[in-house]
Amino acid sequence: MAVRDILKMGDARLLRVAEAVREFDTPELHALVADLLDTMRAADGAGLAAPQIGVNLQVVIFGFELNQRYPDAPPVPLTLLINPVITPLGEATEAGWEGCLSVPGLRGNVPRFSRIRYQGLDVQGQ
């Protein structure tokens, strides 16, 4: 649909707590998902959340077959999560270098849980 501007670190909109999606299978939600995908691909990103394009909703998309920003990473299936819930599966963590499209040019060594379960809905609310 459209490549949108990605908000950068320092923009107050990135500090808001995103709201849950309450209406599903709407033209607006379909357009948002298409814009997230177009914007993520145009920026050669591995993932993008709606707040990063100024939409204060709990919608995230991630995945890639090959990504120049992460040349050693294995492919990740394209995944859409609406109203995501992330549950750690244990206490173990591991650190890895990560970037963020809202923080261009910088990377950080970020600790993450080694195993998680993620759940979310699709555009139909399933």
C-alpha positions in Angstrom: 0.0 0.0 0.0 2.4 2.7 1.2 5.9 3.2 2.7 5.4 5.3 5.8 7.9 7.5 7.7 9.5 5.6 10.6 9.6 7.6 13.8 13.0 8.1 15.3 14.3 7.9 18.9 13.3 11.1 20.7 9.8 11.2 19.3 7.4 11.2 22.2 5.0 9.0 20.4 7.4 6.1 20.8 7.0 6.4 24.6 3.2 5.8 24.6 1.8 2.4 25.7 0.1 1.1 22.5 -3.6 0.3 22.7 -5.1 -3.1 21.9 -6.8 -3.5 18.6 -10.6 -3.9 19.2 -12.0 -4.0 15.6 -10.8 -6.7 13.2 -11.1 -7.4 9.5 -11.6 -3.7 8.7 -10.2 -1.9 5.7 -8.1 0.3 8.1 -6.5 -2.7 9.8 -5.7 -4.4 6.4 -4.2 -1.1 5.2 -2.1 -0.8 8.4 -0.7 -4.3 8.0 0.1 -3.7 4.3 1.9 -0.4 5.2 3.9 -2.0 7.9 5.1 -4.7 5.5 5.9 -2.2 2.8 7.7 0.1 5.2 9.7 -2.7 6.8 10.8 -4.1 3.5 11.7 -0.6 2.1 13.9 0.0 5.2 15.4 -3.6 4.9 14.1 -4.2 8.4 13.6 -7.5 10.3 10.5 -6.3 12.1 8.3 -3.2 12.6 5.6 -2.2 15.1 2.7 0.1 14.4 3.9 2.7 17.0 7.1 3.1 14.9 5.0 4.6 12.1 2.9 6.7 14.4 -0.1 4.3 14.9 -0.7 3.7 18.6 -1.9 0.1 18.2 -0.5 -3.3 19.3 0.4 -4.6 15.9 3.8 -6.0 15.0 5.2 -7.7 11.9 8.5 -9.5 11.6 10.3 -11.9 9.4 12.7 -12.1 6.4 14.3 -14.6 4.1 17.6 -12.7 3.8 18.4 -9.4 5.5 21.5 -7.4 4.8 21.4 -5.9 8.3 21.6 -9.4 9.8 23.6 -11.4 7.2 24.3 -14.4 9.4 20.7 -14.8 10.7 18.7 -17.7 9.4 15.4 -17.0 7.6 12.5 -16.1 9.9 8.9 -16.7 8.7 6.9 -13.6 8.0 4.7 -13.2 11.2 2.0 -10.8 12.1 0.9 -10.4 15.7 -2.0 -8.3 16.8 -2.4 -7.7 20.5 0.7 -9.9 21.1 1.4 -11.7 24.4 5.0 -12.9 25.0 5.6 -15.5 27.7 9.1 -16.6 28.8 9.6 -20.3 28.9 12.2 -20.4 31.6 14.7 -18.1 33.2 17.7 -18.5 30.8 18.7 -15.5 28.7 21.1 -14.8 26.0 22.5 -11.6 24.6 22.7 -10.6 21.0 23.4 -7.6 18.9 20.2 -5.9 17.7 19.3 -2.8 15.8 16.1 -0.9 15.5 14.7 1.1 12.6 13.7 3.8 15.1 17.4 4.1 16.2 19.2 4.2 12.9 23.0 3.5 12.8 23.1 2.1 16.4 23.2 -1.4 17.7 23.0 -2.7 21.3 23.8 -6.0 22.9 20.4 -6.9 24.2 19.6 -9.7 26.7 16.5 -11.7 25.8 14.9 -14.9 27.2 16.3 -17.9 25.4 12.8 -19.4 24.9 9.5 -17.7 24.6 6.0 -18.4 23.5 4.4 -15.6 21.5 0.7 -15.4 20.8 -1.4 -12.9 18.9 -4.3 -12.5 16.6 -4.5 -12.1 12.9 -6.4 -9.4 10.9 -9.6 -11.5 11.3 -9.2 -11.6 15.1 -8.3 -15.3 15.1 
